Amino acid sequence: MTEKKVIGKCPVCGGDVMESPLGFCCNGTTKEGRRCQFVIHRKMHGVEMTEEICRQLLSEGRTGIMEMKNKKNQPFLAMFIIEDGKVHLDFVSHYMEGRCPICGGRVKKTSKGYACENHVGPNPTCDFYMMGIICNRKITDEEVERFLSGERLTLDGFSTNDGHMFSSTLQLNEKGSVSLESKITKCPVCGGEIHVGMKAYNCSNYKDKDHPCNFSIWRNISGHEVSVEEARQICEDGQTKEVLELYKEDGTIYYKRLGLNKENQVIRI
């Protein structure tokens, strides 16, 4: 008869934990003289509980972080811990590198989006929250990081419920949550609103029947993606603050600012 291998000591009664058909069970007895019920099942939350994993759990009280599966077979990160004599899950919070724009707290990824750590819990003190899907478009971790760094992003791929596609920017509203805002500045020609379009930053008065305005700034000029801040500088200051890296048709790189001429046309300066 093969002798069963002891893989660790039971956290409940101090007996030996050995491999069994169920997984890894204690062979000891409690102070009341009953057989100890401590067990580590062979498969838990999609994880095959190997001898190595169980040894770590018994010796350290926890495992490393690993990918598990919920009842819908969706992956999540967590670790196994021993608490009150049973094996439990300790969920891992995914924190972004950027800080909350309201209170400076850490921003964590949740099942529905991104929230300040001070927004959750029994006594929330911060209102910052960002939905993970806005107008039928998923917001990526990279875009969230750029938003938290203070960059105002021009994002494509938003759509209304009837399928109309549009572009916009993310902006922190008065309630502490993130919403869409397509207005970026005033038109230097007519004073209308400059909006983010799918191909250009356009004046809102382009459909005005009495005084139509055709002012626009292409979002891609000579291979350079014109940012919201650069478009604002062109409209308000007459040119970009920084010299930009541009490209000729043959691939030659050159450096110019973008600005307005006397006819309010965008030119390279």
C-alpha positions, 0 to 999 in steps of 0.5 A, a space after each residue: 500500500 502506497 503511503 500518502 504524501 503529507 503536503 502541509 499542516 492543517 490550519 484548523 487542527 494542526 493535522 497532516 493534509 494529504 492528497 485524496 480523491 476529493 483533493 487535499 484533506 486533513 487527517 486530523 481531529 478537532 478538539 471535540 474529537 470530530 474528524 477535521 473537515 478542512 479540504 482544498 478541492 482539486 479544482 477551484 474557480 477554474 484552477 487546477 489545485 496542484 501540489 505546489 499551489 497547495 503547499 504554498 497556500 498551507 505554508 504561507 496562508 495565500 497563493 500568488 495572483 492567478 487567472 481564474 474563471 467565474 460561473 460564466 467562464 469569464 476570467 478574473 484575477 485573484 488569489 486563494 487565502 486561508 481565513 477562518 479555517 477555510 479557503 477563500 478568494 482575495 480579489 485583486 484590484 487593478 489600479 491605474 498609474 494615473 491619479 484621480 483628477 478630483 482628490 488625487 486618490 488611486 483609480 481602480 478598474 471595476 466591472 463597469 468602468 473606472 472609479 476613484 478608490 475614495 468613490 467606493 466603500 461605505 463612506 465615499 468621499 469622492 465622486 470620480 467615476 468613468 464608464 467603461 463603455 460610452 455611447 457604444 464604444 469601449 474606453 481602453 486602459 491606455 485612453 484612461 491613463 492619457 485622460 488621467 494625465 490631463 490630456 484631452 483626447 480626440 476619440 473616434 468610434 462613438 455611436 448613437 442607438 440608431 447607428 450614427 457614428 461620431 467623434 468626441 472628447 472625454 471631459 470631467 463634468 461637474 458631478 465628478 463623472 466623465 462625459 463626452 464633450 465635442 466643443 473645444 473652442 470658439 471659431 476665429 472667423 465667426 465666433 461659433 463653436 468648434 466641434 470635433 468631427 470625424 475628419 476635422 475640427 469644424 465650425 458649428 455654423 457650417 449649416 447656418 443658412 444666412 451666414 454659413 462658415 466653412 472654417 475647419 482644421 483637418 485632424 491629420 495634416 502632413 502626417 501629424 495628428 492634430 490634437 485638441 490642444 493644438 487645434 485650440 492654440 491655432 484658433 485662439 493664439 493663431 498658431 501652435 505653441 510647439 514646432 511639429 514634426 511633419 512629413 512630405 509625400 516622399 517621406 522627408 521629415 520637416 518641422 513647422 508650426 501650424 497657424 492661420 494666415 490673413 484669410 484664416 486658412 491653416 498654413 505651415 509657418 
